[in-house]
Amino acid sequence: MTGRAEELFVGAVCVVLALLLLRRIALALRSGEIPLYRTRLNRAEAGDARFWTLVAINAGLFVLLFVIAADLLLGLGFRL
């Protein structure tokens, strides 16, 4: 693979991962339950602060993956 082909491949993988993470966030907001590895954390059991912190961390990772994917696919030239 050439350099550009690798960037396109990694960018596509980042887009897929970002979409999966967005799905996780949407399900957490809808059901009040966020998956953590093999367990599921319920909003009522964990408390609002812990639940919203985990949602915020997932949202931050979504933004980071989306920026990386945009940089690799569109050639924006960001250096993170």
N, C-alpha and C positions, 0 to 999 in steps of 0.2 A: 504494500500500500504506500502511496505517496503521502506527503504531509497533509495535503488538502483533503484527501480521501479519509485519513484518520480523523481529521477535525470534523468532517461531516458525520462520520460514524459515532464519534463520542458525543457530538451535539445531538444527534438523534436519540442516543441512549439517555442523555440528560432530559430531553423533552419527555420521553416515556416515563422516566422516574418522577419528573415534576408533575405529570398528570396523575400518576398513581398517588403521589403525596397530596395533591389537591382533592382527589377522591376520598382519601383518608380524613382530611380536614372536614369535608362536607358531611361525611357520615358521622363524624364526631359531633359536629354542630347539630345535626338532625336528631341523633339518637341519644346524645349525652354520654356516650361511651367511646373511649379512645383506645385502640389496640396498642399494647406495649409488648413486643416480642411474642411471648406465648400467652400472655394474660390480657385481660381487658380491664381498663380502669374506668369505673363509673363515676360520674360527676358527684352523685350523692355520697358515695363512699370516700372519695378522695378530698372533697371540698372544692369550692369554686376556685380558690387561688391556685391550687396545684393543677386542676384541670385546664384552666385558662393559660397557665404558664406552658403546659405541654402543647396546647393548641398554638400558642404564639411561637414556640420553638419550631414546630412543624411548618408554620407559615413562613418563618424566616428562612428555613431550609428550602422551601418552595421558591421563594424569591431568588435565593442564591443559585439554585439549579436553573431557573429560568434565565437569569442573567448570563450564566455560563453557556447555556444552550444558544441564546441569542448571539453571544460573542462568537461562538464557534461556527454557527450556521451562516450568520450574516457577515462575518469578518469585520466586526466592529473595532477590534484592536484593543479591547480592555485588557489590562494586566492585573489580575486579582492575586 
